[in-house]
Amino acid sequence: MRHLRRAVALALATVVLALLGAQVAHAAGLSFSAARPGFFATSLARCSDAAVTVAPGAGTGNQRSGLLLTVPASCAGTDGYVLLVRGNGNPVASAARFTVPVGFPGGTLTVPYGNAGNPAQYNAATVAGAVLTLDTWRIRTAWTFAAAVEPITPTTAGTVVSQHSWATQAATAFCVAFRITNTSTAPVAWVLDIDLAQAPFNVPAGTSIRSDRYNLTSGTTQLQPVRAGTTTSQAVAAPSPYTVTGGHLLLQGAGWQPTRVLAAGASTTATICDPAAPSPAVVEAGSTTYSVAQAASVQNHQLCVTTTITGLTKPTSTGLVPFVGWRADVDWAAAVQQAAAAGSISAAQATTMLGRTLTSWSNVAPSSRWGSYAGTALTSSAYRLVGTDTWNTASIAGGMTLSAQACQPLG
C-alpha cells in the first residue's frame, strides 16, 4: 500500500514541479519552507525536517555535471525530485527524478542533472537555489557554490571553454587563447558570452563600446559578434559593428567557417586580444588585492620615505592573474618620527623635516616595474600616492612589486 500511495503522490509531484519555476523566490540564497501536511495525497511522514545541502558536481570552473545532495539516513528508500532555478525563477533544466537507496547510511548522494540533450553539463554560476521533494514532501535546501570568475563562458548547452592561455603584458594589453569543445552527442552552433566587466576586459558598467574593438582573428576559427539583440548564432556574414551597452558581448564562429557548428566531441581554438584595454578600477588594499608598507631611511644626507606596494591577486579558475588599481597613503610625519626614534636624525632635524613638503616620487628597488608616480596632499603631512603610468605603475598583479620614494635634504 505504501508503494501505491508513493506512486500516486509522485505523479502529483511531477505536475507540481512543472509549476515551481514560477513560484520560487528571486533571492540568491533561496530557502524553501515545507508544504502543508495534507497538501499531497499521501500519508507518508516527512523523512527529515533538516535542510539538505545541494552543491554542483564535478567540472571545470562554472561548468558542472550532476548534483551532490547531503541526504540524512532517515530518508533512505525515498523517491525524490530536484529542480535548480535561476534568480528570475526560471528553471536551469528539467527536474531530475532520483531514488535514495534502501539502507542509505546518510551522506553525499550524487544525482545526474543537466540541460535537455546534454545531461552532463550546466552553468552553476546561473543557479540561485534548488527545489527538492522527497516522497512528495517539500524539503528545505541550501545551495552552496562559489562562482568562478570566468569572463568567457558558453551560452549553448554542451559547449565548454577550456585551456585558457593568458598573455598579459600589462593591465591594459592582453591576449587569451582558448579551446571550445562540444561535449554533447549532437552538433552545436556555439555562442560565447564575454563579460566585459571582468578582468582583463575591464569595461566599466554603463560604458558603451563597439562590437568590433577586439582582435578576433587568431586561432583555428575566426570569431564574429552575434547580430545585435540576439542570443543565438546566426548563419550570416559578419554583422555591421554595433554598440555594446549591456556589458556582455556575444561571439560566434564566422558564418562561412565549418567550425561555426561543432560536431559531437569536436573542438576548435580561438584568440581574443585587446592592446588598449581600460585600466582596472582602483580597489582597497587587502589580503586578496595588495599590501602597502612604508619605511624611513637616511640616504646621501636626505630623509626618505619609501612606499612599497606588493600585489596579492591570485590566479582565477582560468589561470589569469588579474591586475587591480591601487592607491597608498603616505604618512610623512610617521616617517620622521621613525627616523628620530632610530637615532638617524636629531630632534632638531625632525622638527625641520616636519615642516617640509613632499613634491616628487621616484622609482627604487625592489620595483618589478619602473614608471611614474604622483602624490596628492591630504593633510600637511599625509599624501595619497598613485601610479601615473598606465602600462607599468598604475595597476598591480600578484607577484609584482612597486616601490616609490620621496626625499627631503637634511640641511
Beta strands, then each sheet from edge to edge (+ up, - down):
strand 1: 52-56
strand 2: 59-60
strand 3: 63-64
strand 4: 67-71
strand 5: 79-85
strand 6: 96-99
strand 7: 107-111
strand 8: 122-123
strand 9: 129-134
strand 10: 137-139
strand 11: 141-143
strand 12: 152-154
strand 13: 159-170
strand 14: 173-182
strand 15: 188-189
strand 16: 191-195
strand 17: 209-210
strand 18: 215-218
strand 19: 223-225
strand 20: 243-244
strand 21: 248-253
strand 22: 261-262
strand 23: 267-274
strand 24: 290-299
strand 25: 302-311
strand 26: 323-325
strand 27: 328-331
strand 28: 362-363
strand 29: 373-377
strand 30: 382-387
strand 31: 395-397
strand 32: 401-409
sheet 1: 7+ 4- 1+ 11+
sheet 2: 2+ 3- 8+
sheet 3: 6+ 5- 9+ 10-
sheet 4: 12+ 16- 21+ 19-
sheet 5: 13+ 14- 23+ 18-
sheet 6: 15+ 22-
sheet 7: 17+ 20-
sheet 8: 24+ 25- 32+ 28-
sheet 9: 26+ 31-
sheet 10: 27+ 30- 29+
end
